[in-house]
Amino acid sequence: GLVFSADYEGQFTAMDAKTGKILWHFNTGQRLNAGPITYSLNGKQYVALSAGADLISFALFDKK
């Protein structure tokens, strides 16, 4: 139920897939090099992105 977006200024955003409402954002401080990916490890979901020379990863949590 999430859509991820990024721009050339380094803003990374998570939005509700149905409404488009912004749920969260993070300023990487660097230009993003590629689109984000998601992966699962030990039953937990993550999203990762490449910004500048850094690889940044966030854990996703269900707000239920």
VEXBADREN-922041 format. One record per atom (N, C-alpha, C, CB): residue in one letter; atom name; x, y, z. Coordinates in steps of 0.05 Angstrom, whole numbers, plus 32768, in hexadecimal, padded with zeros to 4 digits. Glycine has a CB too. Example, Ala and Ser with C-alpha at 12.3 -4.5 7.8 and 13.67 -1.06 7.14 Angstrom:
% VEXBADREN-922041
rec residuo: A | atomo: N | east: 8108 | north: 7F8E | up: 809C .
rec residuo: A | atomo: CA | east: 80F6 | north: 7FA6 | up: 809C .
rec residuo: A | atomo: C | east: 8108 | north: 7FBE | up: 809C .
rec residuo: A | atomo: CB | east: 80E2 | north: 7FA7 | up: 80B5 .
rec residuo: S | atomo: N | east: 8101 | north: 7FD3 | up: 808E .
rec residuo: S | atomo: CA | east: 8111 | north: 7FEB | up: 808F .
rec residuo: S | atomo: C | east: 8102 | north: 8001 | up: 809D .
rec residuo: S | atomo: CB | east: 811A | north: 7FF4 | up: 8072 .
//
This chain:
% VEXBADREN-922041
rec residuo: G | atomo: N | east: 8010 | north: 7FE8 | up: 8000 .
rec residuo: G | atomo: CA | east: 8000 | north: 8000 | up: 8000 .
rec residuo: G | atomo: C | east: 8010 | north: 8019 | up: 8000 .
rec residuo: G | atomo: CB | east: 7FEE | north: 8000 | up: 8017 .
rec residuo: L | atomo: N | east: 802B | north: 8018 | up: 7FFA .
rec residuo: L | atomo: CA | east: 803C | north: 802F | up: 7FF9 .
rec residuo: L | atomo: C | east: 8047 | north: 8034 | up: 7FDD .
rec residuo: L | atomo: CB | east: 8053 | north: 802C | up: 800D .
rec residuo: V | atomo: N | east: 804C | north: 804E | up: 7FD8 .
rec residuo: V | atomo: CA | east: 805A | north: 8056 | up: 7FBF .
rec residuo: V | atomo: C | east: 8071 | north: 8067 | up: 7FC8 .
rec residuo: V | atomo: CB | east: 8047 | north: 8066 | up: 7FAB .
rec residuo: F | atomo: N | east: 8088 | north: 8062 | up: 7FBD .
rec residuo: F | atomo: CA | east: 80A0 | north: 8072 | up: 7FC4 .
rec residuo: F | atomo: C | east: 80A8 | north: 8084 | up: 7FAD .
rec residuo: F | atomo: CB | east: 80B8 | north: 805F | up: 7FCB .
rec residuo: S | atomo: N | east: 80B1 | north: 809C | up: 7FB4 .
rec residuo: S | atomo: CA | east: 80B9 | north: 80AF | up: 7FA1 .
rec residuo: S | atomo: C | east: 80D3 | north: 80BD | up: 7FAA .
rec residuo: S | atomo: CB | east: 80A2 | north: 80C4 | up: 7F9C .
rec residuo: A | atomo: N | east: 80E2 | north: 80C6 | up: 7F97 .
rec residuo: A | atomo: CA | east: 80FB | north: 80D5 | up: 7F9D .
rec residuo: A | atomo: C | east: 80FF | north: 80EB | up: 7F88 .
rec residuo: A | atomo: CB | east: 8114 | north: 80C2 | up: 7F9F .
rec residuo: D | atomo: N | east: 810E | north: 80FF | up: 7F90 .
rec residuo: D | atomo: CA | east: 8114 | north: 8115 | up: 7F7C .
rec residuo: D | atomo: C | east: 8132 | north: 811A | up: 7F7C .
rec residuo: D | atomo: CB | east: 8104 | north: 812E | up: 7F83 .
rec residuo: Y | atomo: N | east: 813A | north: 812C | up: 7F69 .
rec residuo: Y | atomo: CA | east: 8156 | north: 8131 | up: 7F65 .
rec residuo: Y | atomo: C | east: 8163 | north: 8141 | up: 7F7C .
rec residuo: Y | atomo: CB | east: 815A | north: 8141 | up: 7F4C .
rec residuo: E | atomo: N | east: 8152 | north: 814D | up: 7F8E .
rec residuo: E | atomo: CA | east: 815C | north: 815B | up: 7FA5 .
rec residuo: E | atomo: C | east: 8161 | north: 8149 | up: 7FBD .
rec residuo: E | atomo: CB | east: 814A | north: 8171 | up: 7FAD .
rec residuo: G | atomo: N | east: 815B | north: 812F | up: 7FBA .
rec residuo: G | atomo: CA | east: 8160 | north: 811C | up: 7FD0 .
rec residuo: G | atomo: C | east: 8148 | north: 8117 | up: 7FE2 .
rec residuo: G | atomo: CB | east: 8176 | north: 8126 | up: 7FDF .
rec residuo: Q | atomo: N | east: 8131 | north: 8121 | up: 7FDC .
rec residuo: Q | atomo: CA | east: 8119 | north: 811C | up: 7FEC .
rec residuo: Q | atomo: C | east: 810E | north: 8100 | up: 7FE5 .
rec residuo: Q | atomo: CB | east: 8103 | north: 8131 | up: 7FE8 .
rec residuo: F | atomo: N | east: 810B | north: 80EF | up: 7FF9 .
rec residuo: F | atomo: CA | east: 8100 | north: 80D4 | up: 7FF6 .
rec residuo: F | atomo: C | east: 80E6 | north: 80D4 | up: 8005 .
rec residuo: F | atomo: CB | east: 8114 | north: 80BE | up: 8001 .
rec residuo: T | atomo: N | east: 80D0 | north: 80CB | up: 7FF8 .
rec residuo: T | atomo: CA | east: 80B5 | north: 80CD | up: 8003 .
rec residuo: T | atomo: C | east: 80A6 | north: 80B3 | up: 8001 .
rec residuo: T | atomo: CB | east: 80A5 | north: 80E3 | up: 7FF4 .
rec residuo: A | atomo: N | east: 8097 | north: 80AC | up: 8016 .
rec residuo: A | atomo: CA | east: 8085 | north: 8095 | up: 8015 .
rec residuo: A | atomo: C | east: 8068 | north: 80A0 | up: 8016 .
rec residuo: A | atomo: CB | east: 808A | north: 8082 | up: 802E .
rec residuo: M | atomo: N | east: 8057 | north: 8096 | up: 8003 .
rec residuo: M | atomo: CA | east: 803C | north: 809F | up: 8001 .
rec residuo: M | atomo: C | east: 8028 | north: 8088 | up: 8002 .
rec residuo: M | atomo: CB | east: 8038 | north: 80AF | up: 7FE7 .
rec residuo: D | atomo: N | east: 8010 | north: 808D | up: 800B .
rec residuo: D | atomo: CA | east: 7FFB | north: 807A | up: 800B .
rec residuo: D | atomo: C | east: 7FF4 | north: 8074 | up: 7FEE .
rec residuo: D | atomo: CB | east: 7FE2 | north: 8083 | up: 801B .
rec residuo: A | atomo: N | east: 7FF3 | north: 805B | up: 7FE6 .
rec residuo: A | atomo: CA | east: 7FEE | north: 8054 | up: 7FCA .
rec residuo: A | atomo: C | east: 7FD2 | north: 805B | up: 7FC1 .
rec residuo: A | atomo: CB | east: 7FF3 | north: 8036 | up: 7FC6 .
rec residuo: K | atomo: N | east: 7FBF | north: 805B | up: 7FD3 .
rec residuo: K | atomo: CA | east: 7FA3 | north: 8061 | up: 7FCB .
rec residuo: K | atomo: C | east: 7F9D | north: 807F | up: 7FCA .
rec residuo: K | atomo: CB | east: 7F90 | north: 8053 | up: 7FDE .
rec residuo: T | atomo: N | east: 7FA7 | north: 808E | up: 7FDD .
rec residuo: T | atomo: CA | east: 7FA0 | north: 80AA | up: 7FDF .
rec residuo: T | atomo: C | east: 7FB6 | north: 80BD | up: 7FD5 .
rec residuo: T | atomo: CB | east: 7F9A | north: 80B0 | up: 7FFC .
rec residuo: G | atomo: N | east: 7FCF | north: 80B4 | up: 7FD4 .
rec residuo: G | atomo: CA | east: 7FE5 | north: 80C5 | up: 7FCD .
rec residuo: G | atomo: C | east: 7FEF | north: 80D7 | up: 7FE4 .
rec residuo: G | atomo: CB | east: 7FDD | north: 80D7 | up: 7FB6 .
rec residuo: K | atomo: N | east: 7FE3 | north: 80D3 | up: 7FFB .
rec residuo: K | atomo: CA | east: 7FEA | north: 80E3 | up: 8013 .
rec residuo: K | atomo: C | east: 8007 | north: 80DC | up: 801B .
rec residuo: K | atomo: CB | east: 7FD7 | north: 80DE | up: 802A .
rec residuo: I | atomo: N | east: 8017 | north: 80F1 | up: 8020 .
rec residuo: I | atomo: CA | east: 8033 | north: 80ED | up: 8029 .
rec residuo: I | atomo: C | east: 8032 | north: 80E3 | up: 8046 .
rec residuo: I | atomo: CB | east: 8043 | north: 8107 | up: 8026 .
rec residuo: L | atomo: N | east: 803E | north: 80CB | up: 804A .
rec residuo: L | atomo: CA | east: 803F | north: 80BF | up: 8065 .
rec residuo: L | atomo: C | east: 8059 | north: 80C5 | up: 8073 .
rec residuo: L | atomo: CB | east: 803A | north: 80A2 | up: 8063 .
rec residuo: W | atomo: N | east: 806F | north: 80C9 | up: 8063 .
rec residuo: W | atomo: CA | east: 8089 | north: 80CC | up: 806F .
rec residuo: W | atomo: C | east: 809C | north: 80D7 | up: 805A .
rec residuo: W | atomo: CB | east: 8094 | north: 80B0 | up: 807A .
rec residuo: H | atomo: N | east: 80B0 | north: 80E6 | up: 8063 .
rec residuo: H | atomo: CA | east: 80C5 | north: 80EE | up: 8050 .
rec residuo: H | atomo: C | east: 80E0 | north: 80F0 | up: 805E .
rec residuo: H | atomo: CB | east: 80BE | north: 8109 | up: 8043 .
rec residuo: F | atomo: N | east: 80F5 | north: 80EF | up: 804E .
rec residuo: F | atomo: CA | east: 8110 | north: 80F0 | up: 8059 .
rec residuo: F | atomo: C | east: 8121 | north: 80FF | up: 8044 .
rec residuo: F | atomo: CB | east: 811B | north: 80D4 | up: 805E .
rec residuo: N | atomo: N | east: 8131 | north: 8113 | up: 804E .
rec residuo: N | atomo: CA | east: 8143 | north: 8121 | up: 803D .
rec residuo: N | atomo: C | east: 815E | north: 8114 | up: 803F .
rec residuo: N | atomo: CB | east: 8145 | north: 813F | up: 8044 .
rec residuo: T | atomo: N | east: 8167 | north: 8107 | up: 8029 .
rec residuo: T | atomo: CA | east: 8181 | north: 80F9 | up: 8029 .
rec residuo: T | atomo: C | east: 8198 | north: 810D | up: 8028 .
rec residuo: T | atomo: CB | east: 8183 | north: 80E6 | up: 8011 .
rec residuo: G | atomo: N | east: 8194 | north: 8125 | up: 801F .
rec residuo: G | atomo: CA | east: 81A9 | north: 8139 | up: 801D .
rec residuo: G | atomo: C | east: 81BA | north: 8135 | up: 8004 .
rec residuo: G | atomo: CB | east: 81BA | north: 8138 | up: 8035 .
rec residuo: Q | atomo: N | east: 81B3 | north: 8121 | up: 7FF3 .
rec residuo: Q | atomo: CA | east: 81C3 | north: 811B | up: 7FDC .
rec residuo: Q | atomo: C | east: 81B0 | north: 8113 | up: 7FC5 .
rec residuo: Q | atomo: CB | east: 81D7 | north: 8104 | up: 7FE2 .
rec residuo: R | atomo: N | east: 81BA | north: 8115 | up: 7FAD .
rec residuo: R | atomo: CA | east: 81AB | north: 810C | up: 7F96 .
rec residuo: R | atomo: C | east: 81A7 | north: 80EE | up: 7F96 .
rec residuo: R | atomo: CB | east: 81B8 | north: 8115 | up: 7F7C .
rec residuo: L | atomo: N | east: 818F | north: 80E4 | up: 7F91 .
rec residuo: L | atomo: CA | east: 818A | north: 80C7 | up: 7F90 .
rec residuo: L | atomo: C | east: 8194 | north: 80BC | up: 7F76 .
rec residuo: L | atomo: CB | east: 816C | north: 80C1 | up: 7F94 .
rec residuo: N | atomo: N | east: 81A1 | north: 80A5 | up: 7F77 .
rec residuo: N | atomo: CA | east: 81AD | north: 8099 | up: 7F60 .
rec residuo: N | atomo: C | east: 819B | north: 8085 | up: 7F51 .
rec residuo: N | atomo: CB | east: 81C6 | north: 808B | up: 7F68 .
rec residuo: A | atomo: N | east: 8188 | north: 807A | up: 7F5F .
rec residuo: A | atomo: CA | east: 8177 | north: 8066 | up: 7F53 .
rec residuo: A | atomo: C | east: 815D | north: 8064 | up: 7F63 .
rec residuo: A | atomo: CB | east: 8185 | north: 804A | up: 7F53 .
rec residuo: G | atomo: N | east: 8149 | north: 8057 | up: 7F58 .
rec residuo: G | atomo: CA | east: 8130 | north: 8054 | up: 7F66 .
rec residuo: G | atomo: C | east: 8133 | north: 8042 | up: 7F7F .
rec residuo: G | atomo: CB | east: 811B | north: 8048 | up: 7F54 .
rec residuo: P | atomo: N | east: 8122 | north: 8044 | up: 7F92 .
rec residuo: P | atomo: CA | east: 8123 | north: 8034 | up: 7FAA .
rec residuo: P | atomo: C | east: 811C | north: 8017 | up: 7FA4 .
rec residuo: P | atomo: CB | east: 8111 | north: 803F | up: 7FC0 .
rec residuo: I | atomo: N | east: 8125 | north: 8005 | up: 7FB5 .
rec residuo: I | atomo: CA | east: 811E | north: 7FE9 | up: 7FB4 .
rec residuo: I | atomo: C | east: 8113 | north: 7FE1 | up: 7FCF .
rec residuo: I | atomo: CB | east: 8136 | north: 7FD7 | up: 7FAC .
rec residuo: T | atomo: N | east: 8103 | north: 7FCC | up: 7FD0 .
rec residuo: T | atomo: CA | east: 80F9 | north: 7FC1 | up: 7FE9 .
rec residuo: T | atomo: C | east: 8103 | north: 7FA4 | up: 7FEB .
rec residuo: T | atomo: CB | east: 80DA | north: 7FC2 | up: 7FEC .
rec residuo: Y | atomo: N | east: 8108 | north: 7F9B | up: 8004 .
rec residuo: Y | atomo: CA | east: 8110 | north: 7F80 | up: 8008 .
rec residuo: Y | atomo: C | east: 8107 | north: 7F77 | up: 8024 .
rec residuo: Y | atomo: CB | east: 812F | north: 7F7D | up: 8006 .
rec residuo: S | atomo: N | east: 8107 | north: 7F5D | up: 8029 .
rec residuo: S | atomo: CA | east: 80FF | north: 7F52 | up: 8042 .
rec residuo: S | atomo: C | east: 8116 | north: 7F42 | up: 804E .
rec residuo: S | atomo: CB | east: 80E6 | north: 7F40 | up: 803F .
rec residuo: L | atomo: N | east: 811A | north: 7F45 | up: 8068 .
rec residuo: L | atomo: CA | east: 812F | north: 7F37 | up: 8076 .
rec residuo: L | atomo: C | east: 8125 | north: 7F2E | up: 8091 .
rec residuo: L | atomo: CB | east: 8149 | north: 7F48 | up: 8079 .
rec residuo: N | atomo: N | east: 8125 | north: 7F14 | up: 8096 .
rec residuo: N | atomo: CA | east: 811B | north: 7F09 | up: 80AF .
rec residuo: N | atomo: C | east: 80FF | north: 7F12 | up: 80B5 .
rec residuo: N | atomo: CB | east: 812D | north: 7F11 | up: 80C6 .
rec residuo: G | atomo: N | east: 80EE | north: 7F14 | up: 80A1 .
rec residuo: G | atomo: CA | east: 80D2 | north: 7F1B | up: 80A5 .
rec residuo: G | atomo: C | east: 80CC | north: 7F39 | up: 80A7 .
rec residuo: G | atomo: CB | east: 80C8 | north: 7F0E | up: 80BC .
rec residuo: K | atomo: N | east: 80E0 | north: 7F4A | up: 80A5 .
rec residuo: K | atomo: CA | east: 80DC | north: 7F67 | up: 80A6 .
rec residuo: K | atomo: C | east: 80E1 | north: 7F73 | up: 808B .
rec residuo: K | atomo: CB | east: 80EF | north: 7F73 | up: 80BC .
rec residuo: Q | atomo: N | east: 80D0 | north: 7F86 | up: 8083 .
rec residuo: Q | atomo: CA | east: 80D2 | north: 7F93 | up: 8069 .
rec residuo: Q | atomo: C | east: 80E3 | north: 7FAC | up: 806B .
rec residuo: Q | atomo: CB | east: 80B6 | north: 7F99 | up: 805E .
rec residuo: Y | atomo: N | east: 80F4 | north: 7FB1 | up: 8057 .
rec residuo: Y | atomo: CA | east: 8105 | north: 7FC8 | up: 8056 .
rec residuo: Y | atomo: C | east: 8103 | north: 7FD6 | up: 803B .
rec residuo: Y | atomo: CB | east: 8123 | north: 7FC0 | up: 805C .
rec residuo: V | atomo: N | east: 810A | north: 7FEF | up: 803A .
rec residuo: V | atomo: CA | east: 810D | north: 7FFE | up: 8020 .
rec residuo: V | atomo: C | east: 8129 | north: 800A | up: 8021 .
rec residuo: V | atomo: CB | east: 80F7 | north: 8014 | up: 801D .
rec residuo: A | atomo: N | east: 8137 | north: 8008 | up: 800A .
rec residuo: A | atomo: CA | east: 8153 | north: 8013 | up: 8008 .
rec residuo: A | atomo: C | east: 8155 | north: 8024 | up: 7FF0 .
rec residuo: A | atomo: CB | east: 8167 | north: 7FFB | up: 8008 .
rec residuo: L | atomo: N | east: 8167 | north: 8038 | up: 7FF1 .
rec residuo: L | atomo: CA | east: 816D | north: 8049 | up: 7FDA .
rec residuo: L | atomo: C | east: 818A | north: 8051 | up: 7FDB .
rec residuo: L | atomo: CB | east: 815A | north: 8061 | up: 7FDA .
rec residuo: S | atomo: N | east: 8193 | north: 8059 | up: 7FC4 .
rec residuo: S | atomo: CA | east: 81AE | north: 8062 | up: 7FC0 .
rec residuo: S | atomo: C | east: 81AE | north: 8081 | up: 7FBC .
rec residuo: S | atomo: CB | east: 81BC | north: 8054 | up: 7FA8 .
rec residuo: A | atomo: N | east: 81BC | north: 808F | up: 7FCD .
rec residuo: A | atomo: CA | east: 81BD | north: 80AC | up: 7FCC .
rec residuo: A | atomo: C | east: 81DB | north: 80B5 | up: 7FCE .
rec residuo: A | atomo: CB | east: 81AC | north: 80BA | up: 7FE2 .
rec residuo: G | atomo: N | east: 81E5 | north: 80C2 | up: 7FBA .
rec residuo: G | atomo: CA | east: 8201 | north: 80C9 | up: 7FBA .
rec residuo: G | atomo: C | east: 8212 | north: 80B0 | up: 7FBC .
rec residuo: G | atomo: CB | east: 8207 | north: 80DC | up: 7FD2 .
rec residuo: A | atomo: N | east: 8224 | north: 80AF | up: 7FCF .
rec residuo: A | atomo: CA | east: 8235 | north: 8097 | up: 7FD3 .
rec residuo: A | atomo: C | east: 8229 | north: 8085 | up: 7FE9 .
rec residuo: A | atomo: CB | east: 8251 | north: 80A0 | up: 7FDB .
rec residuo: D | atomo: N | east: 8211 | north: 808B | up: 7FF3 .
rec residuo: D | atomo: CA | east: 8205 | north: 807C | up: 8009 .
rec residuo: D | atomo: C | east: 81EF | north: 8069 | up: 8000 .
rec residuo: D | atomo: CB | east: 81FA | north: 8090 | up: 801E .
rec residuo: L | atomo: N | east: 81EC | north: 8054 | up: 800F .
rec residuo: L | atomo: CA | east: 81D6 | north: 8042 | up: 800D .
rec residuo: L | atomo: C | east: 81C6 | north: 8045 | up: 8027 .
rec residuo: L | atomo: CB | east: 81DF | north: 8023 | up: 8008 .
rec residuo: I | atomo: N | east: 81AC | north: 804D | up: 8024 .
rec residuo: I | atomo: CA | east: 819B | north: 8053 | up: 803B .
rec residuo: I | atomo: C | east: 8185 | north: 803E | up: 803C .
rec residuo: I | atomo: CB | east: 8190 | north: 8070 | up: 803A .
rec residuo: S | atomo: N | east: 817F | north: 8033 | up: 8053 .
rec residuo: S | atomo: CA | east: 816B | north: 801F | up: 8056 .
rec residuo: S | atomo: C | east: 8159 | north: 8026 | up: 806E .
rec residuo: S | atomo: CB | east: 8177 | north: 8003 | up: 805A .
rec residuo: F | atomo: N | east: 813F | north: 8022 | up: 806B .
rec residuo: F | atomo: CA | east: 812B | north: 8027 | up: 8080 .
rec residuo: F | atomo: C | east: 811A | north: 800E | up: 8083 .
rec residuo: F | atomo: CB | east: 8119 | north: 8040 | up: 8078 .
rec residuo: A | atomo: N | east: 8113 | north: 8008 | up: 809C .
rec residuo: A | atomo: CA | east: 8100 | north: 7FF3 | up: 80A2 .
rec residuo: A | atomo: C | east: 80E4 | north: 7FFE | up: 80A0 .
rec residuo: A | atomo: CB | east: 8105 | north: 7FE7 | up: 80BF .
rec residuo: L | atomo: N | east: 80D1 | north: 7FED | up: 8095 .
rec residuo: L | atomo: CA | east: 80B5 | north: 7FF6 | up: 8092 .
rec residuo: L | atomo: C | east: 80A5 | north: 7FE9 | up: 80A9 .
rec residuo: L | atomo: CB | east: 80AA | north: 7FED | up: 8076 .
rec residuo: F | atomo: N | east: 8093 | north: 7FF8 | up: 80B4 .
rec residuo: F | atomo: CA | east: 8082 | north: 7FEF | up: 80CA .
rec residuo: F | atomo: C | east: 8065 | north: 7FF3 | up: 80C3 .
rec residuo: F | atomo: CB | east: 8089 | north: 7FFD | up: 80E5 .
rec residuo: D | atomo: N | east: 8054 | north: 7FE0 | up: 80CB .
rec residuo: D | atomo: CA | east: 8038 | north: 7FE2 | up: 80C7 .
rec residuo: D | atomo: C | east: 802C | north: 7FF1 | up: 80DE .
rec residuo: D | atomo: CB | east: 802B | north: 7FC6 | up: 80C3 .
rec residuo: K | atomo: N | east: 801C | north: 8006 | up: 80D9 .
rec residuo: K | atomo: CA | east: 8011 | north: 8017 | up: 80EE .
rec residuo: K | atomo: C | east: 7FF7 | north: 800C | up: 80F9 .
rec residuo: K | atomo: CB | east: 800C | north: 8033 | up: 80E4 .
rec residuo: K | atomo: N | east: 7FF0 | north: 7FF3 | up: 80F3 .
rec residuo: K | atomo: CA | east: 7FD7 | north: 7FE8 | up: 80FD .
rec residuo: K | atomo: C | east: 7FD6 | north: 7FE5 | up: 811B .
rec residuo: K | atomo: CB | east: 7FD1 | north: 7FCD | up: 80F0 .
//
